[in-house]
Amino acid sequence: MTADTAAPTASAPAGNLVRTGGPKEDSAWLEHVLGWTLVVVVAMFVTQVGWF
């Protein structure tokens, strides 16, 4: 990346940045629930497969 391509994003205020489609900032509980659900699913999978 050159300085010319980085300049427009470096000078943009934080409120004007493009979002990537992730959860909103006020949904921390949703991230926690989905994270722990993933942990439980992976633990169930590992238990059924018999790895560890």
Beta strands, then each sheet from edge to edge (+ up, - down):
end
